[in-house]
C-alpha cells in the first residue's frame, strides 16, 4: 500500500477502529468500498496509517474491528492468523464480500450478520466467544465473485460459545458425476467441530445442500425447529457420531406471523449419535427421497423421542415420513411417542425399532387434534422385534397396512 492509498472511507474505518468505534455506513445510498487488505492489516496489527515522514505506521491493535453497510473488495484472508493472544474481534453487519477464510486462525469474536458472501471458511479455527452468522445469504447475481452459492465451514473449529445462524440461507451447487469415494460437501459443514454452547438455526434457516454434524461436539442444544434442509451431494442432515449435550429440536413451531415446520428432503442421519436430552421431531415433515427418512440406528437419547403430531394455530400438523424410520438398537431414556404419526415405508419397513431399549412407553396411538382425530398410520412393517420396553406398548386407534405382508412384529 502506498502512503496515500487509503480512500476517505477507509480512513474513516481506520480512525473509528483506533477509538474502538464502529464504522457505520448504513446511511449511505450505496455501500462504500473497503478493500479486504485494509481490514486484514488492522486485524493483524500491520502498518496501515500514513506516517508523517512517509511510509505507513502501525496503530494499536483494536479490541474489535466493526464495519456496517460496506462492500468488501476482494476476499478477506486470515488463514493461520493468531496474533499474540488471538486476533481482535471482527464484526461485519450488512456487508457484501466475496469470501472470508480464517482456517486455523484464532479470533476473539466473530459476527458476520446479515451479510452476503460466497464462502466463509473457519475450518480448524478457534473463536473465543459466540459466533453469529445470522442472515447469511448468497451474493446477488452480477456482483463481483457471485456464483449463486453461500457455504459455511466450521469443520474442526472450536467455539467457546454458541453458533447462531437465524434466518441464514445457505446454498451449495452439487457437483455432477462425483467419482467413487470423493468426499461429499455440505452447505453447512460442522464435522468434528467443538461448540461449547448451543447451535441455533431457527427460525428461517435454509441449507440447500445439507448440514453435516458428523462427530461434532455440541455442549448445548441443536435448535433447528422450522429449518429447511435439502440434500445436495449426500444427506439432508448427516449427524453420525455427534455428541449433543442438550436436546435436538427438529420440530414445528408457530409465531404471530407464520407456522414454521422443520422439513428435510433427503436422509436425516443420527446414527450412533449421543443426545443428552430429547429428540423432538414434533410436526416435522421428512422425505428421504427414495431412501431412509430418519436413521437413528444405535443412537443414545437420554430423554424422550417425539415423532408425533402437533397442534399449531392453523390446525394439526402430523409428523410425516416418506421413507423408512430406523431406531434399530437405539437406547431411549424416556418415551417413544409417535401419536398421530404418518409413516410410509415405500414398500418396505415403515418403522424399525428392532432391539431398541425404551425405558418408558411406546405410543403408536391416535392424536386428538384441534381439527379432528389423526390416527397413527403406517404403510409397511412396524417392527419391534427384540425391543425392550419398560412401560406400555399402546396402539389405540392405530391403522397399520403391511402391504400384503405382516403389519406388526413384536
N, C-alpha and C positions, 0 to 999 in steps of 0.2 A: 504494500500500500504506500502511495506517495504521501508527502506531508499534507497536501490539500485534498486527499482522496475522499474524506468524509463529506457526504451530502448534508444539507441542513437538517434533514430528518434523522440521519444517522448521528449527527452531533447532538440532537435533542435526546436520542436514545442513550448515548454515552453519558451525557450530563445527568439525565434522570437516574441512570444506574448508579452513578457515583454517589448520589444522595439517597440511594435506596428507594427511589420512587418509580412508579410505573410510567412508561412511555405510552400514552394513550392517544391513539389516532382515530378513535371510533367516530369522531365528529366530522371527519373528512368526507367529502363527496366521493372520492375514490381513494383506495388504500395507498399509502406511500410505499416505496420500495426500499427495503432494508436488505443489504447483502448478508448472506449467511456468514461470510468471513468476519464481518464486524461482530456478530453475536458470538462466534467462536472465540475471537480474541478476547472479548470481555469475559467470557466464562473461563478461559484458560489463563487469564492474567497476563496476556501478551500485550506488547505496546500497541496502542490504538489511537491515542490522542496526539494531535500535532504539538511538538515541543516548541519552546520559544526559540531555540537555536537551530531549528531544523530537525528533521527526523521525527520519530514517534516516541512518546513516553508512556510508561506504564501508569495505570491507575490502581488504587487499592482494589482488591478483588471484592466485588459487592456481595452482599448476602444473597441477593436474588436478582435476576435479570427478568423484567416484566415488560411484555410488549402486547399491546392490544390493537387490533384492527389494522395490521400491516401485511404487506406481501413480502415474503422472504424469498430473495432471489438466490437460486442455487440450493443444492442440498446442504443441510447442516450436518457436518461430520464431526462427531465427538467420540469416535471409536477409541477404546483403550485410554481415554482421558480420565484421570482420577484426581489430579491436584494433590496438595499435601494431605488433605483430610476430606476429600470429596469436592466435586465441582459445586459452585453456587446453585441455588435453586433456579430452575428455568420455568417461567410461566408465559405461555403463549395463549392468548384468548382472541377468538375471532380472526385468526390469521390464515393465510394461504402459504403453503410451502411444498416444494416437490417431494422432499423426503427428510427424515431425521433419523440418523443412525448413531447409536451410543452403545455399541456392542462392547461388553466388558468394561464399561465406564462406571464411575462412582459419582452419583449425583445426590445432593442433599434433598432435593424436592423436584417433582416434575408434574406440571399441569399443561396439557395441550387440549384446551377446551374449545368446543365449537369451531374447530379448525378443519380445513380441507387439505388433504395430502394424499400422496400415493402410497407411501411406505413409512412405517415407524418401527425401527428395529432396535430392540433393547435386549437382545439375546445376551445372557450372562452378565447383565448389568446389576449394580447394587444401588437401590434408591432408599434413602433414609427416612422416608415419610410416605404418606398416601400418594398414589398415582391417580390422577383424574384425566381421563381421555373422553369425557362425555361429549356427545355431539359430533364425534369424528365423522367425516364424510369424504367422498372422492372429490377430486378437483373437477370443476366444470369443464365440459368439452371445449377445446380450443385454448385452455390455459396451458402455459408452459409446463411440460412434464406430465400432463394429464394422459392417463391410459385407461381410464374407466375403473381402476382398482383403488381400493383403500384397505391395506392389510397391516396388521399389527402383530409383532412377535415379542414375547417376553420369555422365550424359551430359556430355561435355566436361570432366569433372573431371580434376585432376592429383593423383596419389597417389605420394608419394615412398617407396614401399614396395610391399608386396603387398596383394592383396584376398583375404580368406578368408571363405567362406560355407559351411563344412562343416555339413551337416545342415539347411540352411535350406529351408523350404517356402514358396515364393512362389506367389501366385495373382492373376491378373488376370481380371476378368469382361469378356469381349469385348462390345463394343457391337454392337447389331443394326443391320442396314441402313446400313452406313457409306457416306457419299456418295463418289462417284468422286474420287480424288485426296486424300482425307482421310489425314493422317499416321497410320500404324499405331502402336499402343502395344505394349509388351512388359512382361512381369512383371519382368525384369531388363534395364535399359537401360544399356549401356556404350558407346553410339555416341560416337565422337570422344574417348573417354577416353584419358588417358596414364597408364599404370601401370608404375612402374619396377621392379617385382618380378614375381611370378607371380600368376595368378588361380587360386585353389584352390576348387573346388566339389565336392570329394569327401571322404568318401562321403556318401550320403544326400541329396544336393541335388535338389530338385524345382522346376522352373519351369513351372507350369501357366499358360501364356500366353507362353512362349518367352523366348529370350535374344537380344539384339541387340548385336553387336560391330562393326557397320559402321564402318570407318575407324579403329577403335581401335588404339592402340599399346601393346603389352604386351612389356616387355623380357625377361621370363622365360617360363615355360610357361603354357599354358592347360590346367589339370588338371581335367577333368570326368569322369574314369573313374567309372562306377557312377551317374552322374547320370541323371535322367529329365526330358526336355524334351517339352512338349506345346504345339503351335501354338495360338495364340489368334486374334489378328486378322491374323496373317501366317504367318511361318515358325516352325519349332521353334527353329532357330538361324540367325540372319542375321549372317554374318561377312564380307560382301562388302568387299573392300579392306582388311581388317585386316592389321596387321603384328605378328607374334608372333616374338620373338627366339629362343625355345626351341622346344619341341615342343608339338603339340596332341594331347592324350590324351583320346580319347573311347572308352575301351575297357572291357572287363570285368576285374575282379579279385576275389579272394576273401579273406576274413578268417576268423578262427576261428568267427565267428557265422554268416556267410552268404556267398552269391555276390552280387556287385554288378555288374550288367550295364548298360552305357550303353544307354539306349533313347530313341528320338525318334519322336514321332508328328507328322508334318509335315516339310517340307523342311529339310535341313541344307545351308546355302549357305556356301561358302567361295570364291566366285567372285573371282578376282583377288587372293586373299589371299597374303601373303608369310610363309612359315613357315621359321624358321631351323634347325629340327631335323626330327623325324619327324612325320608324320600317322599316328597309331595308332588304328585302329578294330578292334582285335582282339576277337573275340567279341561284337561290337556288333549290336544289332537296330534297323534303321531301317525306318520305314513312311512313305512320302511322302504317304499319304492321297489317292492318286489323281494325284499329281504326282511330281516328282523326289524320290528318297530322299536322294541326295547329289549336289550340284553344286559341283565344284571347278574349273570351267572357267577356264582361264587362270591358275590358281594357280601359285606358285613354291614348291616344297618342296625345301629343300636336303638333307634326309635322305631316308629311305625312306617309302613309303606302304604301310601294313599294313592290308589289308582281309581278314583271314584268320580261320581257326578258332583256338580257344584251349582248352586243357585245364585245366578247373578241378577242384577236389577232388571234384565230383559228376559229372564226365564232360566231354564235349566240347561247347563252345558255338560254333556256326558264326557267322561274320559273315553276316547276312541283310539283304537289301534288297528291300522291296516298292515298286517304282518304279525308274525308270532311275537309274543311277550314271554321272555325266559327269565325265571328266577331260580333256575335249577341250582341246587346246592347253596343257595343264599341263606344267610343267618339273619333273622329279623327279630329284634328285641321286643317289639310291640305287636301290633295288629297288622294283618294284610287285609286292607279294606278296598274291595272292588265293587261296592254297591253302585248299581245303575250304570255299570260299565258296558261298553260295546266293543267286542273283540272280533276280529276277522283274521283267522289264521291263513287265509289264502289257499285253502285246500289242505292244510297241514295242521300242526298243533297251534291252537289259539293261545293257551296259557300253559307253560311248562314250569311247574314248581316241584319237579321230582327231587327228592332228597333234601328239600328245603327244611329249615328249622325255624318255626314260628312260635315265639313264646306266648303270644296272645291268640286271638281267634282269627280264622279265615272267613271273611264275609263276602259272599257272592250273591247278594240279595237285591231285591228291587229297591229303587230310590223314590221316595215320595217327595217329588219336587213341587215347586210353586205352580208349575203348569201341567201337573199330572204325574202319574206313576211311570217310572222308567225301569224296566226290568234289566237285570244283568243278562246280557246276551252274548253267546259265543258261537261263532261258526268255525268248527274244528274241535279238536280234542282238548279238554281241560284235564291235565294230568297232575295228580298229587301223589303219585306212587312213591313210596318210601319217605314221604314227608312226615315230619314230627310236628304236631300242632298241640300247644299247651292249653289252648282254650277250645272253643267250639268251631265246628265247620258248619256254617249256616248258608243255605242256598234257597231261602224262602223267596219265591217269585222268580227264580232264575229260569231262563229259556236257553237250553243247550241243544245245539244242532251238530251232530257228529258228521254230517255229510255222507251218510251211508255207512259209517263206521261207529266205533264207540264214541260217546259224547263225554264221558267222565271216567277217569281211572283214579281210584283211591286205594 
